[in-house]
Every structure is written in C-alpha cells, then in structure tokens.
Amino acid sequence: MATLVSPSSSRRAAAARRPATAHAHARRRWLGWGLAGGGLALVPWTFALAARLPSTAQVSNWSAAWVGLDVVLAAGLLGTGALVLRRDARYGLTAAATGALLVMDAWFDVLTSAPGSERAVAAALAAGVELPLAALCGILAARALSMEKSPV
C-alpha cells in the first residue's frame, strides 16, 4: 500500500535537499572573515599583554575560580557521557567544549603550580588524565561532526 505524502512535506523535503542559497553563502563568508579577523586582532593584543602583565599576582576568589572550573568540567563530562549513552548526536557539542576546557585546565594547572613536587603532580595529571580525556573528547566531537551532513 502506497503512503500518501502531503505537498507541504514534499516541499520541506525538497528544500532540505536543495543546496544553500547565495544568501547563506554570503552569511557564512562574512562569519568566516569576522572570526578570522577576531583571531588576527588577538595577535597584537597577546604581545601587548605579554609585555605588560606582571609575572605574579595576588588574586581574590582564587579557590572559587578553580572550583567553578572543575564543576563545569564535571558537568561537561557527565553531559557528554549521558548524551553518548542516549545515542544523542549532540554529544559532539559537549565533547568539543569539554575537550577545550580540559586543555585549558591542564595548561593553567601546570603554569600556576609551584615549582617542584606541586608542578610535577600537575604535569603528571595533565599528561595522564586531562590531555588524554581532551583527546578523547576531540575524537568524539570529530566523529559527531563527520556524521552530520548539513552545511553550516
């Protein structure tokens, strides 16, 4: 028995298969140039910061910043794991964000630790836990992206 397809659902299906319009290409091009311009603007800013910032600083709310970062990391790992278990393709989004945060956490853990045994522990945790987890998150994000077929 044949299935009836409404005209509106046929149009939606055809629109989904249709290549992106010129307007969408122009918007994507402007977005790409804008993001690249933002990245280029950060280059001189980074040099200015490197020249002006002190090598040490007294920081208020230090523990709150680190605890907050670890809470966000826990949420990212839990959320990614839950989405993977549910076979929800959005796991790629949380995996990408969590992987980036894990790299940042490893970077700051090592650079802000005191020389000696504290830095050795931070480096060991970065190399043995945070960076491998970040790599796994990157693989998951890439896998989710390769499964996605729609253009940006």
Order of alpha helices (4+ residues) and beta strands (2+ residues): alpha-alpha-alpha-alpha-alpha-alpha
